[in-house]
Amino acid sequence: MDSEKRRTGRPRTREEPRLGNYVGFKSDGVLSQRLKSAAELSEDSLSGETKRRLVLSFDYEDAFEQAMILAFGPDNAHFVYLLAVVVNAFAPQGQWRDDPTIGRSIARGYARLFERLGAPGNGALIDDIKNPEDRVVDKLLDELGHVSRYGMPPLRSPGAATRTCTSREHAC
């Protein structure tokens, strides 16, 4: 008898390495149809088209980060992004131009941003904070997640982490 153990099951038919790990997901009808149409136009498989589009989405995020770094420098790019995220949280359609109350909320949000970046582990629980602007900024920073290599949350394309609130709502 052979000293090698025999493999059970169907014998392998290909010797070349696999192209990669399988990743599958369910999609709604609209997305599925759009992917099928795009795959037909590109004369690629549905899997190939999906992979291409996923890679592009990451490339766009990388390009956004590089553009911010080129425009504002590596030390300021993430901070400028955070300033824009705070503005967008309180005035997603630019309402701060017409409403001074929203402008004051943004200013208070900036103050909280400076406070949190200066002392990121200040121990305050989001639910214990009374000021609605502070809660919005704390939630934004927590949603943005881990700290990047520059000591700030990672850059994400616009709209990736936005939550709206106005000081009149108080239910941020």
C-alpha positions in Angstrom: 0.0 0.0 0.0 1.1 3.5 -0.8 2.6 5.6 2.1 0.7 8.6 0.8 -2.8 9.2 2.0 -5.5 9.1 -0.6 -7.6 12.2 -0.9 -11.3 11.5 -0.5 -13.9 13.1 -2.8 -13.7 14.2 -6.4 -10.2 14.5 -7.9 -8.8 17.9 -8.7 -9.1 18.8 -12.4 -6.9 21.9 -12.5 -3.4 22.3 -11.3 -3.1 26.1 -11.8 -3.8 28.3 -8.7 -7.2 29.7 -8.2 -7.9 33.3 -9.1 -8.9 34.3 -5.6 -11.4 33.8 -2.8 -15.1 33.6 -3.5 -17.1 36.5 -2.3 -20.9 36.3 -2.7 -23.8 38.5 -1.7 -27.5 39.0 -2.4 -28.6 42.1 -4.2 -32.0 43.7 -4.9 -33.5 43.4 -8.4 -32.5 46.9 -9.5 -28.8 46.4 -8.6 -28.8 42.9 -10.1 -30.2 44.1 -13.4 -27.8 47.1 -13.6 -24.9 44.7 -13.0 -26.1 42.3 -15.6 -26.6 45.1 -18.2 -23.1 46.5 -17.4 -21.6 43.0 -17.7 -23.2 42.5 -21.1 -22.0 45.9 -22.3 -18.4 45.2 -21.2 -18.6 41.7 -22.5 -17.5 40.4 -19.1 -19.0 37.9 -16.7 -21.3 39.2 -13.9 -18.6 38.3 -11.4 -15.9 40.1 -13.4 -18.1 43.2 -13.7 -18.9 43.2 -10.0 -15.2 42.8 -9.1 -14.2 45.7 -11.4 -16.8 48.0 -9.8 -15.8 47.1 -6.3 -12.1 47.8 -7.1 -13.1 51.1 -8.7 -15.0 52.1 -5.5 -11.9 51.6 -3.5 -9.8 53.5 -6.1 -12.2 56.4 -5.9 -11.7 56.6 -2.1 -8.0 56.4 -2.5 -8.1 59.2 -5.1 -10.2 61.3 -2.8 -7.7 60.9 0.0 -4.8 61.7 -2.3 -6.5 64.8 -3.6 -7.2 66.0 -0.1 -3.5 65.4 0.9 -2.3 67.2 -2.3 -4.6 70.2 -1.6 -4.1 70.6 2.1 -1.0 68.6 3.0 -0.8 65.3 5.0 -1.0 67.1 8.3 -4.2 69.1 7.5 -6.1 66.9 5.0 -7.9 64.9 7.6 -8.7 67.9 9.7 -10.2 69.8 6.8 -12.3 66.7 6.0 -13.6 66.6 9.5 -14.5 70.3 9.3 -16.6 69.6 6.2 -18.2 66.6 7.8 -19.3 68.7 10.8 -20.8 71.4 8.4 -22.6 68.7 6.5 -24.0 67.2 9.7 -25.8 70.4 10.6 -26.4 71.9 7.1 -26.4 69.3 4.3 -27.8 71.8 1.8 -25.8 74.8 3.0 -28.6 76.2 5.2 -26.0 77.9 7.4 -25.9 80.8 4.9 -29.5 81.7 5.6 -30.0 80.5 9.2 -27.7 82.0 11.9 -28.9 79.4 14.4 -27.4 76.6 12.2 -24.2 78.7 11.9 -23.9 78.8 15.7 -24.5 75.0 15.8 -21.7 74.5 13.4 -19.4 76.8 15.5 -20.3 74.8 18.6 -19.7 71.6 16.7 -16.2 72.9 15.7 -15.5 73.7 19.4 -16.4 70.1 20.3 -14.3 68.8 17.5 -11.2 70.8 18.8 -12.0 69.5 22.3 -12.3 65.9 21.2 -9.2 66.0 19.0 -7.2 67.5 21.8 -8.4 64.9 24.4 -9.8 62.0 22.4 -10.4 59.8 25.5 -12.1 62.4 27.7 -14.3 59.7 29.2 -17.6 61.3 28.4 -20.3 59.0 27.2 -22.3 60.2 24.2 -25.6 59.6 26.0 -24.5 61.7 29.0 -23.7 64.8 26.9 -26.4 67.5 27.2 -25.4 69.7 24.3 -26.9 68.3 21.1 -24.0 69.7 19.0 -21.5 67.8 21.1 -23.5 64.6 20.7 -23.6 65.0 16.9 -19.8 65.6 16.7 -19.1 62.7 19.1 -21.2 60.3 17.1 -19.5 61.4 13.9 -16.1 60.8 15.3 -17.2 57.5 16.7 -18.7 56.4 13.3 -15.6 57.5 11.4 -13.8 54.9 13.5 -10.2 54.1 13.9 -7.4 56.6 13.6 -5.4 56.6 10.4 -1.6 56.8 10.0 -1.9 60.6 10.3 -3.5 60.5 13.7 -7.0 61.4 12.4 -10.0 59.3 11.3 -9.5 58.0 7.7 -10.8 60.1 4.8 -13.9 58.7 3.1 -15.6 60.0 0.0 -18.2 62.7 0.7 -21.4 61.3 2.2 -19.7 58.3 3.8 -20.3 59.5 7.3 -22.9 62.1 7.6 -25.8 62.5 10.0 -27.9 65.6 10.0 -29.1 67.5 13.0 -30.1 71.1 13.8 -30.1 72.6 17.2 -33.8 73.1 17.0 -34.4 69.3 16.8 -32.4 68.4 20.0 -32.9 64.7 19.1 -29.5 64.2 17.4 
